[in-house]
Amino acid sequence: MPDGQNLVSRLVRRGLVGQVLLAALVLGAARTLDFWQLWAFLAVNLATTLAFCIYFYRRDRERLARRLLSREKVGAQQIIMLLWKLASVPAYLLAGWDHRFGWSQKYLVPVPWWLTVLGLLLLFAGHLLFFWVMNANRYAASIIQTESGQTVADTGPYRLVRHPMYFGFAVLWLAAPLALGSFIALPVFALAVPLLVFRLLNEEKFLRRDLPGYAEYCRRTRWRLLPFVW
């Protein structure tokens, strides 16, 4: 079992410090604290992350430790994650600049308050899906890997699609610009979707090769990301 004190320290660095840096990035672009959409966005992220961490810290610390892994071992995955990081910074910067300069309002239409609220609800739903996935698959690491004794997860959301975690990420990234009140930033946030597709296709090749029973699971569960679509 992972050392509790070390695990808490890593969780704080990854969760709290990450959110502080995100807030600094967006506020630095917005140049104002009068940004209720951002504060609501951070509140949803922090509250759900805290609840998630407390729940699994008490029940299965190894699951949390797997979510903190960051060094991809597969070359293609390293490239995909690098592109993900390169896209995320300008996406959040655009949301901040949009709030500062009013680009959505000038060139498109302002994001109505109810759509921002809907974005926040979708953000919350994405986090709930992560919780469901983690309950169903204790080997759901943040990197592509297999472990000794690992079995195929085929219960809960895995009965519907083969990659429910990635569906949750897609929901989060498409909801984020709406929650932040920016139509201008939406196309950049949407770049996460093709990156998720490339990541899951590469992951499937890896799991078919290294995880016993995964090929049979793929035959049983037809849909990869979205039921009845793909």
C-alpha positions as CSV (number, residue, x, y, z in Angstrom):
1,M,0.0,0.0,0.0
2,P,1.4,3.5,-0.8
3,D,2.7,5.5,2.1
4,G,-0.1,7.7,3.3
5,Q,1.9,10.9,4.0
6,N,3.7,10.8,0.7
7,L,0.4,10.1,-1.2
8,V,-1.3,13.1,0.5
9,S,1.7,15.3,-0.5
10,R,1.4,14.2,-4.1
11,L,-2.3,14.7,-4.1
12,V,-1.9,18.2,-2.9
13,R,0.7,19.0,-5.5
14,R,-1.3,17.6,-8.3
15,G,-4.8,18.8,-7.2
16,L,-4.6,22.0,-5.2
17,V,-1.4,23.4,-6.8
18,G,-2.6,22.5,-10.2
19,Q,-5.9,24.4,-9.6
20,V,-4.0,27.4,-8.3
21,L,-1.7,27.5,-11.4
22,L,-4.8,27.2,-13.6
23,A,-6.5,30.1,-11.8
24,A,-3.3,32.2,-12.1
25,L,-3.1,31.4,-15.8
26,V,-6.7,32.4,-16.6
27,L,-6.8,35.4,-14.2
28,G,-3.5,36.6,-15.7
29,A,-5.1,36.7,-19.1
30,A,-8.4,38.2,-17.8
31,R,-6.6,40.8,-15.7
32,T,-9.5,40.9,-13.2
33,L,-10.9,39.1,-10.3
34,D,-14.5,39.9,-11.4
35,F,-14.9,36.5,-13.2
36,W,-17.7,34.6,-11.5
37,Q,-17.6,31.9,-14.2
38,L,-14.0,31.0,-13.3
39,W,-14.7,30.9,-9.6
40,A,-17.6,28.6,-10.1
41,F,-15.5,26.4,-12.4
42,L,-12.7,26.1,-9.8
43,A,-15.3,25.4,-7.1
44,V,-16.7,22.5,-9.0
45,N,-13.3,21.1,-9.8
46,L,-12.0,21.5,-6.2
47,A,-15.1,20.1,-4.5
48,T,-15.4,17.0,-6.7
49,T,-11.6,16.4,-6.6
50,L,-11.5,16.6,-2.8
51,A,-14.5,14.3,-2.4
52,F,-12.9,11.8,-4.9
53,C,-9.6,11.8,-3.1
54,I,-11.1,11.4,0.4
55,Y,-13.3,8.5,-0.8
56,F,-10.5,6.5,-2.4
57,Y,-7.9,7.4,0.2
58,R,-10.1,5.7,2.8
59,R,-10.9,2.7,0.6
60,D,-8.1,2.0,-1.9
61,R,-5.0,4.1,-1.9
62,E,-3.5,2.2,-4.7
63,R,-6.2,3.5,-7.1
64,L,-5.2,7.0,-6.2
65,A,-1.5,6.2,-6.7
66,R,-2.2,4.9,-10.2
67,R,-4.0,8.2,-11.0
68,L,-0.9,10.1,-10.0
69,L,1.4,8.3,-12.4
70,S,2.6,10.7,-15.1
71,R,5.5,9.1,-17.1
72,E,4.1,7.4,-20.2
73,K,6.1,4.4,-21.3
74,V,4.7,4.1,-24.8
75,G,6.3,6.5,-27.3
76,A,3.1,7.3,-29.2
77,Q,1.4,8.2,-25.9
78,Q,4.2,10.5,-24.9
79,I,3.6,12.5,-28.1
80,I,-0.2,12.6,-27.6
81,M,0.2,13.8,-24.0
82,L,2.7,16.4,-25.1
83,L,0.2,17.7,-27.7
84,W,-2.5,17.7,-25.0
85,K,-0.4,19.9,-22.7
86,L,0.5,22.2,-25.6
87,A,-3.2,22.7,-26.4
88,S,-4.5,23.1,-22.9
89,V,-2.5,26.3,-22.1
90,P,-3.8,28.4,-25.1
91,A,-7.3,27.0,-24.5
92,Y,-7.4,28.5,-21.0
93,L,-5.6,31.6,-22.0
94,L,-8.2,32.2,-24.7
95,A,-11.0,31.9,-22.1
96,G,-9.3,34.5,-20.0
97,W,-8.6,36.9,-22.9
98,D,-12.2,36.4,-24.1
99,H,-13.4,37.6,-20.7
100,R,-11.1,40.6,-20.8
101,F,-11.7,41.7,-24.4
102,G,-15.3,40.4,-24.9
103,W,-14.5,38.6,-28.2
104,S,-17.4,36.2,-28.0
105,Q,-19.8,39.1,-27.5
106,K,-18.2,41.2,-30.3
107,Y,-17.7,38.6,-32.9
108,L,-20.3,35.9,-32.0
109,V,-22.8,36.2,-29.2
110,P,-22.4,36.4,-25.5
111,V,-22.6,33.1,-23.6
112,P,-25.9,33.3,-21.7
113,W,-25.8,32.5,-18.0
114,W,-28.0,29.4,-18.3
115,L,-25.5,27.9,-20.8
116,T,-22.7,28.6,-18.3
117,V,-24.7,26.9,-15.6
118,L,-25.3,23.9,-18.0
119,G,-21.5,23.8,-18.6
120,L,-20.9,23.7,-14.9
121,L,-23.5,20.8,-14.5
122,L,-21.8,18.9,-17.4
123,L,-18.4,19.5,-15.6
124,F,-19.9,18.0,-12.5
125,A,-21.3,15.1,-14.5
126,G,-17.9,14.4,-16.0
127,H,-16.4,14.1,-12.5
128,L,-19.2,11.8,-11.4
129,L,-18.4,9.6,-14.4
130,F,-14.7,9.5,-13.3
131,F,-15.9,8.3,-9.9
132,W,-18.0,5.6,-11.5
133,V,-15.1,4.4,-13.7
134,M,-12.7,4.3,-10.8
135,N,-15.2,2.2,-8.8
136,A,-15.5,-0.2,-11.7
137,N,-11.8,-0.4,-12.6
138,R,-9.2,-0.3,-9.9
139,Y,-6.4,-0.5,-12.5
140,A,-7.5,2.7,-14.2
141,A,-4.1,4.5,-14.2
142,S,-3.4,7.8,-15.8
143,I,-0.8,6.2,-18.1
144,I,-1.0,3.3,-20.4
145,Q,0.2,0.2,-18.6
146,T,-0.7,-3.3,-17.4
147,E,0.1,-4.9,-14.1
148,S,0.6,-8.5,-12.9
149,G,-2.8,-9.9,-12.0
150,Q,-4.7,-7.2,-13.8
151,T,-8.1,-8.3,-15.2
152,V,-10.4,-6.8,-17.8
153,A,-12.9,-4.3,-16.4
154,D,-16.3,-5.1,-17.9
155,T,-18.8,-3.9,-15.3
156,G,-20.4,-0.5,-14.6
157,P,-19.7,2.0,-17.4
158,Y,-17.5,-0.6,-19.2
159,R,-20.6,-2.5,-20.1
160,L,-21.6,0.4,-22.3
161,V,-18.4,1.6,-23.9
162,R,-14.8,0.4,-23.8
163,H,-13.3,3.8,-22.8
164,P,-15.7,5.5,-20.4
165,M,-12.9,7.5,-18.8
166,Y,-12.1,9.2,-22.2
167,F,-15.8,9.9,-22.7
168,G,-15.7,11.7,-19.3
169,F,-12.6,13.7,-20.4
170,A,-14.5,14.7,-23.6
171,V,-17.4,15.9,-21.6
172,L,-15.1,18.0,-19.3
173,W,-13.2,19.6,-22.1
174,L,-16.3,20.5,-24.2
175,A,-18.0,21.8,-21.1
176,A,-15.1,23.9,-19.8
177,P,-15.3,26.8,-22.3
178,L,-19.1,27.1,-21.8
179,A,-18.6,27.0,-18.0
180,L,-16.0,29.8,-18.4
181,G,-18.3,31.8,-20.6
182,S,-16.3,31.6,-23.9
183,F,-17.4,30.5,-27.3
184,I,-14.1,31.7,-28.7
185,A,-12.1,29.1,-26.7
186,L,-14.4,26.2,-27.6
187,P,-12.6,25.1,-30.8
188,V,-9.3,24.9,-29.0
189,F,-10.8,22.9,-26.1
190,A,-12.4,20.7,-28.8
191,L,-9.0,19.7,-29.9
192,A,-9.0,17.3,-27.0
193,V,-11.5,15.0,-28.8
194,P,-9.2,13.9,-31.7
195,L,-6.4,13.6,-29.2
196,L,-8.5,11.3,-27.1
197,V,-9.4,9.3,-30.2
198,F,-5.8,8.8,-31.1
199,R,-4.9,7.9,-27.5
200,L,-7.6,5.3,-27.1
201,L,-6.9,3.6,-30.5
202,N,-3.2,3.3,-29.5
203,E,-4.2,2.1,-26.0
204,E,-6.4,-0.6,-27.5
205,K,-3.5,-2.0,-29.6
206,F,-1.4,-2.1,-26.4
207,L,-4.2,-3.8,-24.3
208,R,-5.0,-6.3,-27.0
209,R,-1.4,-7.4,-27.0
210,D,-0.6,-7.3,-23.2
211,L,-3.9,-7.8,-21.3
212,P,-5.4,-11.3,-21.4
213,G,-9.1,-11.3,-22.3
214,Y,-9.1,-7.8,-23.7
215,A,-9.6,-8.9,-27.3
216,E,-12.7,-10.9,-26.3
217,Y,-14.0,-7.9,-24.3
218,C,-13.7,-5.8,-27.4
219,R,-15.8,-8.4,-29.3
220,R,-18.5,-8.3,-26.6
221,T,-18.5,-4.5,-26.2
222,R,-18.9,-2.9,-29.6
223,W,-18.7,0.8,-28.8
224,R,-15.5,2.5,-28.0
225,L,-16.5,6.0,-26.8
226,L,-20.1,6.8,-27.5
227,P,-22.9,4.2,-27.5
228,F,-24.6,3.5,-30.9
229,V,-22.1,6.0,-32.6
230,W,-18.5,4.8,-32.3
